[in-house]
Amino acid sequence: MPSHRAGDHIDDSYRGGRASGANMLCKTFCVIAGVLAVLAGAAAAVRAIAPAALPIVGGQSTSTWLTLAVIAAVATLIFVIIARVTAPIDRKRGAATTWGVIAIVLSLLLSCLGFLVGNMFNDGIVKPAVRDEAPISDTTAMQTGMEGVFGACTSDWQSINASQYPGVKSIAICKQTRVAYAVFDNDSAINLYKTPLATQASKLLDQYSGEVGDTKYAMLIGKRWVIVGEQTKIEKLQRSWGGTINTIE
């Protein structure tokens, strides 16, 4: 006859309770890690598709979110394995571990989407609308607005022949305040000429920099206009008219 000591049942219950507690802890970590994996994967996808949609997401690079998603997915997998190994025979597939597997798949799918979009579109697919309030239809208002930032052009604005640039409506420069601008007839023309015009304008303005020396120029780009001038003043003008700033090397 097998003999049983009085404490055997208590020891077995104690060990079973500890195993059950460890299993529940792993399941809890599995759920938490799974949620983090999905959130990080979603953040990577959002950051790649629409960088400006959520400031908290756009504040980090897509690669950072991808790294977090992979780490969280690996942690979830580890907790899923431990939870299933330590679970009773009839409870290997609990809700927590099932969610963990689903979370890993979702995280990887979202991460792949973020990775592919991030490599194909560096600036994202969805871009915020850029404010454009330059008075390009009124030459006087255009020049007066620039003078409010760059200073009065007492030497008068010098018009440059734009006939050699089809699609360019007008080009003007103020040597005194070292600023030049161009207005275009259509949206496609600006994409064609904005870079060469900005380069030529910066070289021309350098000739009149005088005691200023090495001036750092930038261009402010609108839908149908480009302004080239000192970067600090270009940044100030952007606050009034909108547009996008590109630095000129």
Secondary structure, 3 states (H helix, E strand, C coil): CCCCCCCHHHHHHHHHHHHHHHHHHHHHHHHHHHHHHHHHHHHHHHHHHCCCCCHHHHCCCHHHHHHHHHHHHHHHHHHHHHHHHHCCHHHCCCHHHHHHHHHHHHHHHHHHHHHHHHHHCCCCCCCCCCCECCCCCCHHHHHHHHHHHHCCCCCCCEEECCCCCCCEEEEEEECCCCEEEEEECCHHHHHHHHHHHHHHHHHHHHCCCHHHCCCCEEEEECCCEEEEEEHHHHHHHHHHHECEEEECC
